[in-house]
Amino acid sequence: MASQTYSATYNAKDEDGNVLDSQTVTADYDFGSSLDEAVESFGAEIVHAHFTAHAVVSLQSRMRAAAKAGIKVQEAIDSWKPGQVSKRGKSPVEKALGAFEKMSGDQQQAFIDQLKEAAG
């Protein structure tokens, strides 16, 4: 096992609570370099608790993203595994529809006319 140096930044404040400047502090700590080392150092319950806490945050993020995208949340979660990253942006059509929904009736009609013209 080998410790690593970690840093944290905070805002230093005066006695009135005014922010003076940003300060960075460092400390060395050994979390272990593998799951086995972490369990040996901290115990399985602690390692699992920290894993679960992080995984729940990731799960909730995935749930929010699915809901915002109009995807069935449970279906999105059924195919997800912790640590799996999905970068799915909106398609051009989804972006256009989103903008269209925010337009007034006159703006929507003008947009439809522009689309018809562009389509030939």
MOHUHU-V396932 format. One line per field, one symbol per residue. burial: b if it has 24 or more other ideal C-beta (glycine too) atoms within 12 Angstrom, else e. A space follows every 10 residues. Layout:
burial: ???
This chain:
burial: eeeeeeeeee eeeeeeeeee eeeeeeeeee eeeeeeeeee eeeeeeeeee eeeeeeeebe ebeeeeeeee eeeeebbeee eeeeeeeeee eeeeeeeeee eeeeeeeeee eeeeeeeeee
